[in-house]
Amino acid sequence: MSEQSTNTTPRPKKKRRPRWQRILIHYWPLIRLCLLALLCLTLIIMAIVALVKNVGKDKTPDEDETSLADTVQPEDPAETEAEAAAKAAEQAISEANLIAAGYDYKGAIDHLKKVAGWSENATITAKIQEYETADAALVPYAAMSTITHVYFQSLIVDTDRAFDGDEQTNNYNMYYTTVAEFEAILESLYEKGFVLVSPYDVIVPFTEEGNDFTSYKYGEIRLPAGKTPIMMSQDQVNYYGTMIGNADGSNETPVFANAEGDGFASRLVIENDEITAVYIDAAGTEHTGDYDLIPILESFIEKHPDFSHHGARAIIAVSGYEGVFGYRTKPSYETALGTELYEQEVEGAKEVAQWLRDHGWDLASMTYGMPNYGKVDSVVVDADSTKFEDTVESIIGETDILIFPNGSDIAGLEMYDGNNYKFVVLYEDGYRFFFNKDSAPYWHQIGASYFRGNRRSLDGYRLYHFPESVEDLVDAEEILDSARPLPVPGP
C-alpha cells in the first residue's frame, strides 16, 4: 500500500476576546434597554421641571408669539437705516412739493435741507435743483398798485329758503352770493391766472435807517409770468340769528340754528384737523361740509395749490354782534346760557380762530356793533373799538386789519393824519390796514403809517346790473345762478 502525503503545519490559535468584551456582547440587549429607559426618564423629568416653572404664569398666545418672534434674527441694521432714510426723503419731498406749488420755492428748498444727510441724497439734490430753476423763472409783479380786492358775505346754500319772498329776499338777492356762484367765480379767477395773496405780502413795514418810526411800502410778490395777484375777504362771519334761525339775536337771548333759517351755514367747526361748516336743511337735518366760503376755498386750494401764493387765503372779518363763527360768544349771553355752556361756545370759537391763523387766513375786525364809522363821532368810534378789543380780540387774537361796516370810511380821498381823531383812535388801537368798498377795479393809499384800499363786491346786484364792471374777473352772465330771482332789485 502506498504511503499518503499529509500537511503537518499547525493552524494558528484563535485569539480569545477580553473578558469585558465578552460580557458586553452577552448583556448588550439588556444594557440597550436600560439606556432607552434612562433617556425616557430624563425627558419626563425635564418636562415636569418645565411645567413646574410655568405654574402661576398668565401666558397668552400673543406672548408666545412674541417670544417666538424674539428668536428670529433681526434684519440687517444697515438696510433698515437706509429704508428709513428713503422714507424720510420721500415724505420731505412730498411736503416740499406742496410748498413749492404756492411758488415758495425757497421755502421748499429750506424744508428739504432739514432732512439728515440731504446733500448725499441724489433725489433730494435733484429736487432742489428743480426748485432753484423754477424760482429763477419767477418775476416780480410790477403793477402792485393795481392789485384788486374782492369780497363776499355768507354764501347762500338753499336758494329756495333764501329767496322765499319774505322781507329778507331782496336783501339776499342784492348783496349775497350763492354757493354755485362762488364756486364758478373761483374757477373763473383760476382760469384767468389770478393768485390769492395776503395783504401782508402786498404791503410790508420798513424802518428807515436812524429812524424808529415804522412806515409801509409795497412788498415784492414773485409769480410766473402771466399770473396776477388778488386779495379776497368775507364779511361778518358771525352767522346771525335772523339768517340761521329766523329770530333776532340782538337782545339777550342767543339764537341757534334750526330748520326755520334762511338757507345759510350756521357755524364753523374743526373735524379731523380740517375746517368745515355746519348746515341745517329745511327738514331740520344737520350736515357738515363745504357750505360756506372758508371750507369751499380750502377744498379749491387743495385741488389747485397754485391758486395760493405762499399759502395765502382770504381775510375773515367778524363783528361782536351775537358771536363769532356761529358761536354765541356775546358776553351778555352768559346769563342765558349758563357759565359752562357759554365757556364751551367761547372755546369753540377760539379753536376755529387758531385753526384759521395756522392755515394762512387773516382775521380782521368789522367793528363790534357795526356802527357807520363815517357818520358817528370819534367818541363812538373809540367806545366801539374798545369793546371789540375787550370782547372779540380775546377770542380771535389781535388784529391790525379793519374793514369798515357798510364800506363807510372815516375820510374822503384825502390822506389820514393826526387831525382825523377817528384815525388817531383806531391807530392807537393797533389798526394799520383799512378797507372800504367801491366799484373801482382797484384803489390804494399808502400813508406814512398805514395802508388803505377798496374792495369790490361780486354779489347779485353787481353781477346783474353792472356785468361790465367785473369782466376782468368773470363773465357775469355765465356766473349768475339760475335760481336767483330776476330782475335783481336795486337799493
Secondary structure, 3 states (H helix, E strand, C coil): CCCCCCCCCCCCCCCCCCHHHHHHHHHHHHHHHHHHHHHHHHHHHHHHHHHHHHCCCCCCHHHHHHHHHHCCCCCCHHHHHHHHHHHHHHHHHHHHHHHHHCCCHHHHHHHHCCCCCHHHCHHHHHHHHHHHHHHHHCEECCCHHHCEEEEECCCECCHHHHCCCCCCHHHHHHHCCEHHHHHHHHHHHHHCCEEECCHHHHEEEEECCCCCCEEEEECCCEECCCCEEEEEEECCCCCCHHHHCCCCCCCCCCCCCCCCCCCEEEEEEEECCEEEEEEECCCCCEEEECCCHHHHHHHHHHHCHHHEHHHCCCEEEECCCCCCCCCCCCHHHHHHHCHHHHHHHHHHHHHHHHHHHHCCCEEEECCCCCCCCCCCCHHHHHHHHHHHHHHCHHHHCCCCEEECHHHCCCCCCCCCCCCCHHHHHHHHCCCCEEECCCCCCCCEEECCCCEEECCEECCHHHHHHCHHHHCCCCCHHHHCCCCCCCCCCCC
